[in-house]
């Protein structure tokens, strides 16, 4: 079964099709089963501190959300509110322009190379699933600027994978 999983489905989406077909109460027609999961955009993310409890109580900052909100505000100032979409079909930020679509994947790791390693597969899948024929620019965004070794890594990935991708740091002044 796994060898027949369509590339545009996550393992959970694929398993859901089997549940709907064989375990669910209603059988779906072929058109509905083949439809991709759609997730509507959000306009803002919660950036407040969360209180979490386990064996101890602690406060957790929502660094990803803070970075995402900061980047969104920067992009809205540059491209306009009507062109910037957050969390549409799980894409952190998508910017639509007449001649290109920008896909931003935000990561909160402390190193640019870790952000890139965590984001590339994800952002490639988002671009693959997108039906728009315009060229896609893939951008991994993180808080910290890349060091000299990471710049070499970024150039290596671009050259060897022939990807139209870049890394951008989000300044949290």
C-alpha positions as CSV (number, residue, x, y, z in Angstrom):
1,X,0.0,0.0,0.0
2,X,2.8,2.4,0.9
3,X,4.4,2.0,-2.5
4,X,1.2,3.2,-4.1
5,X,0.9,6.4,-2.0
6,X,0.4,9.5,-4.2
7,X,3.2,12.0,-3.6
8,X,0.8,14.8,-3.0
9,X,-0.7,13.0,0.1
10,X,0.9,12.9,3.5
11,X,0.8,9.5,5.2
12,X,-2.1,10.8,7.2
13,X,-4.1,12.0,4.2
14,X,-3.4,8.6,2.5
15,X,-4.5,6.6,5.6
16,X,-7.6,8.8,5.7
17,X,-8.6,7.7,2.2
18,X,-8.6,4.1,3.4
19,X,-10.6,4.9,6.5
20,X,-13.2,6.7,4.4
21,X,-13.3,3.8,1.9
22,X,-13.3,0.9,4.2
23,X,-13.8,2.0,7.8
24,X,-15.9,5.1,7.5
25,X,-19.6,5.3,7.5
26,X,-19.9,6.9,4.1
27,X,-18.2,5.9,0.9
28,X,-16.8,8.7,-1.2
29,X,-16.9,8.9,-4.9
30,X,-13.6,8.9,-6.8
31,X,-13.5,12.7,-7.3
32,X,-13.8,13.5,-3.6
33,X,-11.2,10.9,-2.7
34,X,-8.6,12.4,-5.1
35,X,-9.1,15.9,-3.9
36,X,-6.3,17.5,-2.0
37,X,-6.6,18.8,1.6
38,X,-7.3,22.5,1.6
39,X,-6.5,24.7,4.6
40,X,-7.7,28.2,4.7
41,X,-5.4,31.1,5.4
42,X,-5.2,32.8,8.8
43,X,-4.6,36.5,9.3
44,X,-2.5,36.4,12.5
45,X,-0.8,34.1,14.9
46,X,-0.8,34.0,18.7
47,X,2.6,35.4,19.7
48,X,1.9,35.5,23.5
49,X,3.7,33.4,26.1
50,X,2.1,30.1,27.0
51,X,1.9,28.6,30.4
52,X,2.6,24.9,30.2
53,X,2.3,22.3,33.0
54,X,3.8,19.0,33.3
55,X,5.8,17.8,36.3
56,X,6.7,21.5,36.6
57,X,5.1,24.7,35.3
58,X,7.0,26.8,32.8
59,X,6.5,29.5,30.3
60,X,7.1,28.9,26.6
61,X,7.6,31.6,24.0
62,X,6.1,31.0,20.6
63,X,9.2,31.9,18.7
64,X,7.9,30.4,15.4
65,X,4.8,32.5,15.6
66,X,6.7,35.6,16.5
67,X,9.1,35.1,13.5
68,X,6.1,34.4,11.2
69,X,4.2,37.5,12.3
70,X,7.3,39.7,11.9
71,X,8.0,38.4,8.4
72,X,4.4,38.7,7.4
73,X,4.3,42.3,8.5
74,X,7.5,43.0,6.6
75,X,6.1,41.4,3.4
76,X,2.7,43.2,3.8
77,X,4.6,46.5,3.9
78,X,6.5,45.5,0.7
79,X,3.8,43.7,-1.3
80,X,0.5,44.8,0.2
81,X,-2.0,42.9,2.4
82,X,-3.9,41.5,-0.6
83,X,-0.8,39.6,-1.9
84,X,0.4,38.0,1.4
85,X,-1.2,34.9,2.7
86,X,-0.4,33.1,5.9
87,X,-1.0,29.3,6.5
88,X,-2.8,28.7,3.2
89,X,-2.5,24.9,2.7
90,X,0.0,24.8,5.5
91,X,2.5,27.2,3.8
92,X,3.8,29.5,6.5
93,X,3.7,32.5,4.1
94,X,2.8,32.7,0.5
95,X,3.3,35.9,-1.6
96,X,1.6,36.1,-5.0
97,X,3.0,38.4,-7.6
98,X,2.1,38.7,-11.3
99,X,5.2,36.9,-12.5
100,X,6.3,34.8,-9.4
101,X,5.0,33.1,-6.3
102,X,7.1,33.2,-3.1
103,X,6.9,30.4,-0.6
104,X,8.3,31.1,2.8
105,X,8.9,28.4,5.4
106,X,9.8,29.8,8.8
107,X,12.0,27.8,11.2
108,X,13.1,28.8,14.7
109,X,16.3,26.8,14.9
110,X,19.4,28.6,16.2
111,X,21.4,28.0,13.0
112,X,20.6,28.8,9.4
113,X,21.8,25.4,8.2
114,X,19.4,23.7,10.7
115,X,16.5,25.8,9.4
116,X,17.4,24.9,5.8
117,X,17.7,21.2,6.6
118,X,14.3,21.2,8.4
119,X,12.5,23.2,5.8
120,X,13.6,22.1,2.3
121,X,11.5,19.0,2.0
122,X,8.5,20.7,3.4
123,X,8.7,23.8,1.1
124,X,9.4,21.6,-2.0
125,X,6.2,19.7,-1.3
126,X,4.2,22.9,-0.9
127,X,5.5,24.2,-4.3
128,X,4.9,20.8,-5.9
129,X,1.2,20.8,-4.7
130,X,0.6,24.3,-5.9
131,X,-1.4,24.3,-9.2
132,X,-0.4,27.8,-10.3
133,X,1.9,27.8,-13.3
134,X,3.9,30.8,-12.3
135,X,7.6,30.3,-11.3
136,X,8.1,29.6,-7.6
137,X,10.8,31.1,-5.4
138,X,11.4,29.0,-2.3
139,X,12.6,30.9,0.8
140,X,13.6,29.4,4.1
141,X,13.4,32.0,6.8
142,X,15.0,32.0,10.3
143,X,16.1,34.4,13.0
144,X,19.8,34.2,12.5
145,X,22.1,35.2,9.7
146,X,24.1,32.4,8.2
147,X,27.8,32.2,9.2
148,X,30.5,31.7,6.6
149,X,30.3,27.8,6.7
150,X,26.5,28.1,6.2
151,X,26.9,30.3,3.2
152,X,29.0,27.6,1.6
153,X,26.3,25.1,2.5
154,X,23.6,27.3,0.9
155,X,25.6,27.7,-2.3
156,X,26.2,23.9,-2.3
157,X,22.5,23.1,-2.1
158,X,21.6,25.6,-4.8
159,X,24.3,24.3,-7.2
160,X,23.9,20.6,-6.6
161,X,20.1,20.4,-6.3
162,X,19.5,23.1,-8.9
163,X,16.9,24.8,-6.7
164,X,15.5,28.3,-6.9
165,X,15.8,28.8,-3.1
166,X,17.3,31.2,-0.7
167,X,17.7,31.8,3.0
168,X,16.5,35.0,4.7
169,X,17.0,36.0,8.3
170,X,14.2,37.7,10.2
171,X,15.4,40.5,12.3
172,X,13.5,40.7,15.6
173,X,14.6,44.2,16.6
